[in-house]
Amino acid sequence: MSTFFTDEDNGWTDDSISFGDGAPAPAQSIEAPDANSLAVPGAPAPTVAFAVAVVESDPPTQQQVASLLGEGVSTFATLEELAARLTGTPVVAVLGPSSSTPDSLAFVDRLLQSHRELGAILVTNELTTALLQQALRVGVRDVLAMPVETTQLVEAVQRVASALSTAPLDGDPSALGVADEEAGKVVTVFSTKGGAGKSVIAVNLAVLLAQRSAKPVCLVDADLQFGDIAVMLKLAPQHTIVDAVGAIDRLDIPMLQSLLATHESSGLLILPAPLEPAFADQIGASEMVQIVETLRKFCSFVVIDTPAYFNDVVLGLIEISDDVLLVAGMDIPNIKNVKIGLQTLRLLNTPMEKLRLILNRANSKVKLDVSEVERTLQVTADSLIPSDVVVPQSVNKGVPVVQDSPKSGVSRALHELADIFIPVDAKRRRR
């Protein structure tokens, strides 16, 4: 847990400070909250001290929001009052519903641009897509709908505070702590035919990599019309790829981190697909590539689940990928489509060395031999995933099969697939 500034440490005093127009500000200090009041298991731990301020013109709502954050939270009626108190100390501002107007958000935009030490969360009475996108565009890190739970708000404050601790100053990318590190690897899971088991493989591979990696691992659901990743992991995400695209002009690491959902049991980060198929038309290849390139700055692996067809988004993601897992089922239509897909990728000058063939349900008694498939495709399979009833059972439970049935044959095969990227000794796995 971080240490927190006291009133004397952080420079917030009870002395009157002038507004920009010369009017005196109220004699109010921002005090750091009690460390215990903001301790949430699993929430990012800020590495610098920070203060918390609640901004809301309606007194009952102001007190309601402030009470959720415990002792030591400063309150302000207007954004102008808060602006007058900023001295360079990291501050997380929780903005109440009165800050949801276009004029207020325009002021927030100017305030955040001039004060890099400030991070903002908006709490609103009604969360609409238009308001969410407008708030993210001006730099608000998270938007929550009233009534908000204590844990939900505290976790949001923690995330924003963590982002403040790594925010670059004066355009210096090294302040992010990742400039000198190798960028994470992008692994795209693709199939030319639906029903091949692509999403199951993407989910379980990502979970295993997250469990093995010291750095974050993110799973991106790039099936923009009918993505199932959130359902398969039993998540109800607040944000999706649509929100990241809506803030694409201001998208940076802290903002993108605030949009990711977390699979608690594995620590895997998830950027879900849009909730409605119509939103897919708003997302282009350039936006998706920018999002993934931002993710790989702080993640060791970015695993991407794609739709079962070629389009500009898929081709853009394949181009920037370090590895492409081409998933095929053990039936003639699947193999035919994979062969056509390989021909297409060759015509597009995709390096064949980054393609890995994954044969799913490879032990199925369908009178189709693995060696025959490899000979037809002129590619050697890198992984053979057996057919097992535990797979649909785990999907229906919303639990990855490597967690639900860790001793099954399919889990062992998925572990061997993960070994390609992060090797783990088999004896250690059994333990």
BELUR-V823492 format. One record per residue. N is the residue number from 1. RES is the residue in three letters. PHI is phi in degrees with one decimal (none if undefined). PSI is psi in radians with two decimals (NA if undefined). Layout:
<<N	RES	PHI	PSI> <N	RES	PHI	PSI>>
This chain:
<<1	MET	none	2.56> <2	SER	-75.7	2.82> <3	THR	-87.4	2.71> <4	PHE	-121.5	2.54> <5	PHE	-69.7	2.47> <6	THR	-85.9	3.08> <7	ASP	-57.4	-0.69> <8	GLU	-73.7	-0.65> <9	ASP	-65.5	-0.74> <10	ASN	-89.3	-0.04> <11	GLY	83.9	0.05> <12	TRP	-86.3	2.06> <13	THR	-122.4	3.01> <14	ASP	-86.6	0.03> <15	ASP	-69.3	2.55> <16	SER	-69.2	2.35> <17	ILE	-120.0	2.51> <18	SER	-82.0	2.50> <19	PHE	-73.5	3.02> <20	GLY	-61.6	-0.48> <21	ASP	-93.1	0.11> <22	GLY	93.7	-0.17> <23	ALA	-73.0	2.49> <24	PRO	-72.5	2.45> <25	ALA	-81.8	2.73> <26	PRO	-59.6	2.62> <27	ALA	-77.2	1.54> <28	GLN	-137.6	2.45> <29	SER	-113.6	2.67> <30	ILE	-100.1	2.12> <31	GLU	-107.1	2.59> <32	ALA	-71.8	2.43> <33	PRO	-70.5	2.81> <34	ASP	-60.1	2.30> <35	ALA	-57.3	-0.69> <36	ASN	-66.6	-0.49> <37	SER	-72.0	-0.31> <38	LEU	-114.6	0.34> <39	ALA	-90.0	1.97> <40	VAL	-123.5	2.14> <41	PRO	-56.7	2.28> <42	GLY	87.0	-0.21> <43	ALA	-78.9	2.61> <44	PRO	-60.0	2.38> <45	ALA	-94.0	1.99> <46	PRO	-60.2	2.55> <47	THR	-102.4	0.00> <48	VAL	-129.3	2.78> <49	ALA	-71.0	2.59> <50	PHE	-150.2	2.77> <51	ALA	-111.4	2.79> <52	VAL	-122.7	2.31> <53	ALA	-128.3	2.40> <54	VAL	-107.3	2.24> <55	VAL	-117.7	1.99> <56	GLU	-162.7	2.30> <57	SER	-79.8	-0.40> <58	ASP	-87.1	1.96> <59	PRO	-55.4	-0.82> <60	PRO	-61.0	-0.73> <61	THR	-66.6	-0.69> <62	GLN	-57.6	-0.84> <63	GLN	-68.7	-0.61> <64	GLN	-61.3	-0.81> <65	VAL	-68.1	-0.77> <66	ALA	-62.1	-0.64> <67	SER	-64.9	-0.44> <68	LEU	-70.5	-0.36> <69	LEU	-101.6	0.00> <70	GLY	83.8	-2.84> <71	GLU	-74.0	2.73> <72	GLY	82.1	0.19> <73	VAL	-91.5	2.26> <74	SER	-86.7	2.59> <75	THR	-123.0	2.51> <76	PHE	-137.9	2.54> <77	ALA	-81.9	-0.52> <78	THR	-136.3	2.81> <79	LEU	-65.5	-0.58> <80	GLU	-62.6	-0.67> <81	GLU	-63.3	-0.75> <82	LEU	-62.3	-0.79> <83	ALA	-56.7	-0.63> <84	ALA	-70.4	-0.30> <85	ARG	-98.4	-0.11> <86	LEU	-73.8	2.20> <87	THR	-126.9	0.09> <88	GLY	112.0	-0.25> <89	THR	-71.2	2.40> <90	PRO	-58.8	2.27> <91	VAL	-134.9	2.33> <92	VAL	-102.2	2.03> <93	ALA	-99.2	2.13> <94	VAL	-97.3	1.89> <95	LEU	-92.3	2.22> <96	GLY	-79.3	3.14> <97	PRO	-56.1	-0.50> <98	SER	-66.3	-0.26> <99	SER	-91.5	0.16> <100	SER	-85.0	-0.10> <101	THR	-74.3	2.72> <102	PRO	-56.9	-0.71> <103	ASP	-63.9	-0.74> <104	SER	-65.8	-0.73> <105	LEU	-66.9	-0.58> <106	ALA	-63.8	-0.68> <107	PHE	-66.7	-0.72> <108	VAL	-59.2	-0.72> <109	ASP	-56.6	-0.88> <110	ARG	-64.3	-0.67> <111	LEU	-66.9	-0.76> <112	LEU	-69.1	-0.58> <113	GLN	-69.4	-0.56> <114	SER	-92.2	-0.21> <115	HIS	-130.8	1.63> <116	ARG	-69.9	-0.27> <117	GLU	-82.1	-0.03> <118	LEU	-105.1	2.34> <119	GLY	-123.8	2.56> <120	ALA	-127.7	2.50> <121	ILE	-124.3	2.38> <122	LEU	-108.8	2.25> <123	VAL	-110.9	2.14> <124	THR	-128.1	2.72> <125	ASN	-70.8	-0.61> <126	GLU	-137.1	2.08> <127	LEU	-93.7	1.92> <128	THR	-110.9	2.80> <129	THR	-61.1	-0.71> <130	ALA	-63.2	-0.77> <131	LEU	-65.8	-0.74> <132	LEU	-59.4	-0.83> <133	GLN	-65.2	-0.70> <134	GLN	-64.6	-0.73> <135	ALA	-64.7	-0.76> <136	LEU	-65.9	-0.61> <137	ARG	-63.9	-0.59> <138	VAL	-85.9	-0.06> <139	GLY	108.6	0.04> <140	VAL	-64.3	2.33> <141	ARG	-82.0	-0.48> <142	ASP	-156.1	2.63> <143	VAL	-129.5	2.20> <144	LEU	-122.6	2.57> <145	ALA	-98.3	2.44> <146	MET	-74.9	2.55> <147	PRO	-76.5	2.45> <148	VAL	-106.9	2.46> <149	GLU	-80.6	2.67> <150	THR	-57.3	-0.87> <151	THR	-60.5	-0.71> <152	GLN	-62.5	-0.77> <153	LEU	-70.6	-0.75> <154	VAL	-63.6	-0.71> <155	GLU	-62.3	-0.68> <156	ALA	-64.3	-0.73> <157	VAL	-61.5	-0.75> <158	GLN	-61.5	-0.76> <159	ARG	-62.0	-0.77> <160	VAL	-67.3	-0.69> <161	ALA	-63.2	-0.68> <162	SER	-63.3	-0.67> <163	ALA	-66.2	-0.66> <164	LEU	-62.9	-0.60> <165	SER	-70.4	-0.31> <166	THR	-117.7	0.16> <167	ALA	-67.3	2.30> <168	PRO	-71.0	2.53> <169	LEU	-111.6	2.42> <170	ASP	54.3	0.59> <171	GLY	72.1	0.26> <172	ASP	-84.3	1.87> <173	PRO	-68.5	-0.38> <174	SER	-66.0	-0.36> <175	ALA	-65.9	-0.29> <176	LEU	-76.1	-0.23> <177	GLY	77.5	0.17> <178	VAL	-126.1	-0.06> <179	ALA	-63.1	-0.61> <180	ASP	-90.6	-0.01> <181	GLU	-96.0	2.71> <182	GLU	-69.2	2.41> <183	ALA	-65.1	2.60> <184	GLY	-66.8	2.80> <185	LYS	-89.3	2.52> <186	VAL	-106.2	2.16> <187	VAL	-118.7	1.96> <188	THR	-99.7	2.26> <189	VAL	-103.8	2.09> <190	PHE	-134.5	2.62> <191	SER	-145.0	2.60> <192	THR	-92.3	0.02> <193	LYS	-146.1	2.34> <194	GLY	-65.6	2.67> <195	GLY	85.6	0.11> <196	ALA	-80.1	-0.18> <197	GLY	94.4	0.32> <198	LYS	-59.0	-0.84> <199	SER	-66.5	-0.66> <200	VAL	-61.7	-0.76> <201	ILE	-66.6	-0.74> <202	ALA	-61.3	-0.80> <203	VAL	-62.7	-0.88> <204	ASN	-70.0	-0.64> <205	LEU	-62.4	-0.78> <206	ALA	-63.3	-0.71> <207	VAL	-62.3	-0.77> <208	LEU	-64.7	-0.72> <209	LEU	-64.8	-0.66> <210	ALA	-64.6	-0.66> <211	GLN	-71.4	-0.47> <212	ARG	-93.7	-0.40> <213	SER	-90.4	2.49> <214	ALA	-78.8	-0.42> <215	LYS	-99.9	2.89> <216	PRO	-61.2	2.64> <217	VAL	-125.3	2.35> <218	CYS	-120.6	2.40> <219	LEU	-107.7	2.12> <220	VAL	-106.5	2.19> <221	ASP	-92.3	1.68> <222	ALA	-95.0	0.19> <223	ASP	-82.1	1.50> <224	LEU	-70.8	-0.32> <225	GLN	-96.1	-0.74> <226	PHE	-134.1	0.72> <227	GLY	-65.9	2.43> <228	ASP	-117.4	0.07> <229	ILE	-58.9	-0.80> <230	ALA	-61.6	-0.71> <231	VAL	-66.3	-0.73> <232	MET	-65.5	-0.43> <233	LEU	-104.6	0.16> <234	LYS	55.0	0.87> <235	LEU	-111.5	2.61> <236	ALA	-121.2	1.32> <237	PRO	-67.5	2.55> <238	GLN	-83.4	-0.45> <239	HIS	-129.0	2.71> <240	THR	-135.6	-3.08> <241	ILE	-57.1	-0.55> <242	VAL	-57.0	-0.70> <243	ASP	-67.7	-0.66> <244	ALA	-66.1	-0.70> <245	VAL	-68.0	-0.64> <246	GLY	-62.9	-0.44> <247	ALA	-111.6	0.44> <248	ILE	-60.5	-0.55> <249	ASP	-70.0	-0.39> <250	ARG	-117.1	0.20> <251	LEU	-69.0	2.13> <252	ASP	-135.2	-3.09> <253	ILE	-60.7	-0.89> <254	PRO	-59.5	-0.72> <255	MET	-65.6	-0.75> <256	LEU	-65.2	-0.67> <257	GLN	-59.2	-0.64> <258	SER	-71.0	-0.27> <259	LEU	-95.1	-0.13> <260	LEU	-86.3	2.44> <261	ALA	-89.0	2.81> <262	THR	-124.6	2.28> <263	HIS	-86.7	1.82> <264	GLU	-59.2	-0.72> <265	SER	-71.4	-0.36> <266	SER	-115.8	-0.34> <267	GLY	83.4	0.04> <268	LEU	-65.6	2.38> <269	LEU	-92.5	2.51> <270	ILE	-131.9	2.32> <271	LEU	-110.0	1.78> <272	PRO	-74.4	2.82> <273	ALA	-72.2	2.85> <274	PRO	-57.2	2.65> <275	LEU	-76.5	-0.40> <276	GLU	-126.7	2.39> <277	PRO	-56.4	-0.53> <278	ALA	-61.7	-0.47> <279	PHE	-69.6	-0.30> <280	ALA	-59.4	-0.55> <281	ASP	-67.4	-0.31> <282	GLN	-84.8	-0.10> <283	ILE	-116.1	2.07> <284	GLY	-104.9	3.04> <285	ALA	-62.7	-0.71> <286	SER	-64.4	-0.67> <287	GLU	-66.4	-0.75> <288	MET	-63.3	-0.74> <289	VAL	-63.4	-0.72> <290	GLN	-62.6	-0.71> <291	ILE	-62.8	-0.81> <292	VAL	-65.8	-0.70> <293	GLU	-64.3	-0.58> <294	THR	-70.5	-0.71> <295	LEU	-61.1	-0.72> <296	ARG	-72.2	-0.15> <297	LYS	-72.3	-0.46> <298	PHE	-126.0	-0.03> <299	CYS	-107.8	2.57> <300	SER	-76.5	-0.60> <301	PHE	-139.3	2.46> <302	VAL	-119.2	1.94> <303	VAL	-98.1	2.26> <304	ILE	-118.9	2.16> <305	ASP	-94.6	2.31> <306	THR	-121.0	2.89> <307	PRO	-72.2	2.89> <308	ALA	-90.4	0.86> <309	TYR	-162.6	2.81> <310	PHE	-85.1	2.34> <311	ASN	-150.0	-3.11> <312	ASP	-61.3	-0.68> <313	VAL	-64.1	-0.83> <314	VAL	-62.3	-0.79> <315	LEU	-64.9	-0.66> <316	GLY	-64.3	-0.70> <317	LEU	-71.1	-0.68> <318	ILE	-62.1	-0.67> <319	GLU	-62.5	-0.66> <320	ILE	-91.7	-0.01> <321	SER	-77.5	2.57> <322	ASP	-82.6	-0.61> <323	ASP	-137.9	2.49> <324	VAL	-123.1	2.02> <325	LEU	-90.5	1.96> <326	LEU	-95.9	1.89> <327	VAL	-93.9	2.28> <328	ALA	-131.3	2.40> <329	GLY	-85.6	2.84> <330	MET	-91.5	1.15> <331	ASP	-148.0	2.75> <332	ILE	-58.8	-0.82> <333	PRO	-58.4	-0.71> <334	ASN	-60.6	-0.85> <335	ILE	-65.0	-0.68> <336	LYS	-60.1	-0.81> <337	ASN	-66.5	-0.65> <338	VAL	-64.5	-0.70> <339	LYS	-60.9	-0.76> <340	ILE	-64.2	-0.70> <341	GLY	-61.9	-0.73> <342	LEU	-63.5	-0.71> <343	GLN	-62.3	-0.71> <344	THR	-62.4	-0.78> <345	LEU	-64.9	-0.63> <346	ARG	-65.1	-0.73> <347	LEU	-62.7	-0.51> <348	LEU	-88.1	0.16> <349	ASN	61.3	0.58> <350	THR	-73.7	2.21> <351	PRO	-58.8	2.13> <352	MET	-68.3	-0.38> <353	GLU	-69.6	-0.31> <354	LYS	-94.7	0.00> <355	LEU	-89.3	2.35> <356	ARG	-128.1	2.17> <357	LEU	-85.9	2.19> <358	ILE	-115.2	2.01> <359	LEU	-95.8	2.01> <360	ASN	-94.4	2.58> <361	ARG	55.6	0.75> <362	ALA	-72.0	-0.23> <363	ASN	-98.7	0.14> <364	SER	-65.7	2.43> <365	LYS	-85.5	1.28> <366	VAL	-116.9	0.28> <367	LYS	58.4	0.67> <368	LEU	-133.0	1.97> <369	ASP	-85.5	2.51> <370	VAL	-59.2	-0.76> <371	SER	-63.5	-0.58> <372	GLU	-66.5	-0.72> <373	VAL	-63.2	-0.80> <374	GLU	-62.0	-0.67> <375	ARG	-67.4	-0.69> <376	THR	-65.2	-0.75> <377	LEU	-84.9	-0.25> <378	GLN	58.8	0.63> <379	VAL	-140.5	2.39> <380	THR	-85.7	2.33> <381	ALA	-69.6	2.31> <382	ASP	-86.9	-0.38> <383	SER	-152.0	2.41> <384	LEU	-116.6	2.00> <385	ILE	-101.8	2.06> <386	PRO	-73.9	2.80> <387	SER	-80.2	2.39> <388	ASP	-157.1	2.36> <389	VAL	-65.2	-0.33> <390	VAL	-66.2	-0.37> <391	VAL	-67.4	-1.01> <392	PRO	-62.8	-0.53> <393	GLN	-63.7	-0.76> <394	SER	-68.1	-0.64> <395	VAL	-62.6	-0.75> <396	ASN	-67.6	-0.46> <397	LYS	-80.6	-0.35> <398	GLY	77.9	0.47> <399	VAL	-125.3	2.25> <400	PRO	-56.2	2.46> <401	VAL	-62.5	-0.52> <402	VAL	-68.6	-0.31> <403	GLN	-98.3	-0.63> <404	ASP	-76.2	-0.67> <405	SER	-136.0	1.23> <406	PRO	-65.7	-0.36> <407	LYS	-97.0	0.04> <408	SER	-72.8	2.83> <409	GLY	-63.7	-0.64> <410	VAL	-67.6	-0.62> <411	SER	-66.8	-0.70> <412	ARG	-61.8	-0.71> <413	ALA	-65.5	-0.66> <414	LEU	-69.1	-0.62> <415	HIS	-62.1	-0.73> <416	GLU	-64.7	-0.61> <417	LEU	-64.8	-0.75> <418	ALA	-64.2	-0.49> <419	ASP	-61.3	-0.45> <420	ILE	-60.2	-0.57> <421	PHE	-101.9	-0.75> <422	ILE	-134.1	1.65> <423	PRO	-64.3	2.42> <424	VAL	-134.0	2.33> <425	ASP	-59.8	2.37> <426	ALA	-61.0	-0.63> <427	LYS	-65.1	-0.70> <428	ARG	-63.8	-0.64> <429	ARG	-63.5	-0.76> <430	ARG	-63.8	-0.65> <431	ARG	-66.3	NA>>
